[in-house]
Structure formats: C-alpha cells, structure tokens
C-alpha cells in the first residue's frame, strides 16, 4: 500500500471549537501521523502522513471537522510521504 502526505489549511470557524483536539482524535483512530496547529489568521494547518486511504479519509474529515466547526474552505496539497511522523501531535505557537 502506498503512503501519502497531505498538507491542509482549514478556513472558517475552526478555532475555539476543538478542531485541533478533534483532528488528533481522528488521526489516532485512523493510525495517521503528523501534526495540527492554529495559525494567527484564524485558520488551522495540519500535515498528515500514512496509508493513502487513511490520509484521504482524514483529509475529507477536515472539510466538516468536529461539531461546532463551520468550515468554509480547505486548501489541500498532496505529496509522497516523507516518513517523518510515527505519531500525531498538537503543536502550539506558529
């Protein structure tokens, strides 16, 4: 199975609604590595790495996010996995 990397920036009401915690929970459920963080412009950025199908699934999840989120747009860039991440973490600061 091919591994994949996705970098996303999620726009809308995505801060203050547990988007990072929900993303971490979903990534851990799927067994996807990477990280998620808030950006100063009010967006959320994340990088996911893992099995192609699982990375596609969490990227799709980002289009709705957790309850309370109001996603208006998702910028998404696909690339080959670099194999950098064994676990998923929330990053703080920008």
Secondary structure, DSSP 8 states (H G I E B T S, - for coil): --EEEEEEEEEEE-SSSSHHHHHHHHHHHHT-EEEEEE-TTS-EEEEEEEEHHHHHHHHHHTTT-STT-EEEEEEEEEEE-----SSEEE----
